Amino acid sequence: MADRLVIKKRGDDGYKTFSIRIKNETVDKIDKIASESNLSRNQIIQEMLDFASDKIEIQK
């Protein structure tokens, strides 16, 4: 089967793409962090979401 090119469908990498609206001030903060850390905006947002999602407590 070495003569075949295998192409995975988009989304099969365990990630999902979607749009969100973010305040300009928040984008500025994220961009500053990205610039200072030499990471992409996407990587920063992923790290922030991973951190926050483990720290959220829903009050009843």
C-alpha positions in Angstrom: 0.0 0.0 0.0 3.0 2.3 -0.3 1.6 3.7 -3.5 -1.4 5.3 -1.8 -1.7 8.8 -0.4 -3.8 8.8 2.8 -5.6 12.0 3.5 -7.4 12.5 6.8 -10.6 14.6 6.9 -10.4 17.9 8.7 -11.4 17.6 12.3 -10.0 14.1 12.7 -7.0 15.5 14.8 -9.0 15.8 18.0 -9.6 19.5 17.6 -12.7 21.4 16.6 -12.8 24.8 14.9 -15.4 27.4 15.7 -15.8 31.2 16.0 -16.3 33.3 19.2 -16.6 37.0 19.9 -14.1 38.5 22.2 -13.8 42.0 23.6 -11.0 44.1 22.0 -9.4 44.5 25.3 -9.2 40.8 25.8 -7.7 40.3 22.4 -5.1 42.9 23.2 -4.1 41.0 26.4 -3.9 37.7 24.6 -1.8 39.2 21.8 0.6 40.7 24.3 0.9 37.3 26.1 1.4 35.6 22.7 4.1 38.1 21.7 6.0 37.9 25.0 5.9 34.1 25.1 6.5 33.5 21.4 3.4 31.3 21.2 0.5 31.7 18.8 -2.7 33.3 19.8 -4.4 29.9 19.4 -1.9 28.2 21.7 -2.5 30.9 24.4 -6.2 30.6 24.2 -6.0 26.8 24.3 -3.9 26.9 27.5 -6.2 29.5 29.1 -9.3 27.4 28.3 -7.6 24.2 29.6 -6.6 26.0 32.8 -10.0 27.7 33.4 -12.2 24.7 32.6 -10.5 22.7 35.4 -11.0 25.6 37.9 -14.7 26.4 37.3 -17.2 25.6 40.0 -20.9 25.9 39.2 -23.0 27.1 42.2 -26.4 25.7 42.7 
